[in-house]
Amino acid sequence: MHESTIECVEGLELNGCDAEIRESRISRIAVEGYDTSLPREDVDDALREHFASCGNIIHVHVPIDESSGALCRYALIYVNEEDEEKALRLDGSDMGGRILQIQSYPFHENHLENFFDPMKEAKAYRIQHTILVTCDDISLPLDVIKTELEKYFSAIGSLVYPDVTESGAIKTLADVYVRGHEGVEKALERSGPSVGGLNFVVTEVVPLPKITPKTGYNPRT
């Protein structure tokens, strides 16, 4: 790896090289029109099902006001850039008796932030998310790829490498653990060519486990 590349990637660890992050290969889409009175998990499930025909749904984010439990009128859906057009064609479609309004909302745009800002998680309550990352260039030695990956993603979270299969194939190169939606967005923005020239691909933000309410009764004494 050239020295200039190393310096730039290391600078990214100090948040000084964000301008060098290549344009993400993931498209962000804003959706409104769903029933905000439903539980967050139900809306998440419904959106995943509604957009399933568009390709791989990398992530769905339904913002919620942690204090009141109210859902934001806008949700965010993340798909591969080649699937964006299919997702946008669902504008005006019916989901559960509600007409959805769908628009492209690239990472560099912020005109909806006045809706999202009140829903931002408090720092102490940022949930850990798992991001699955792979690399489409398997011709390089694995240790070289890992070194570049760590330099590119270590600024936003920690990395764990799953065991390779018996054949030596790697389906997921690394699990990247990040905190809160802000961490997820930073990881998704990094999906694509790194400053070192490797193409790191975020394939999925693992959905959070559903919380099942505890049931039962306490007999009177």
Secondary structure, DSSP 8 states (H G I E B T S, - for coil): --HHHHHHHHHHHTT--GGG----SEEEEEEE-S-TTS-HHHHHHHHHHHTGGGS-EEEEE--B-TTT--B-SEEEEEEEGGGHHHHHTTTT-EETTEE-EEEE--TT--TTHHHHGGG---GGG--EEEEEEEES--SS-HHHHHHHHHHHHTTT-EEE-----TT---S--EEEEEEHHHHHHHHHHT-EE-TTS-EEEEEEE----------------
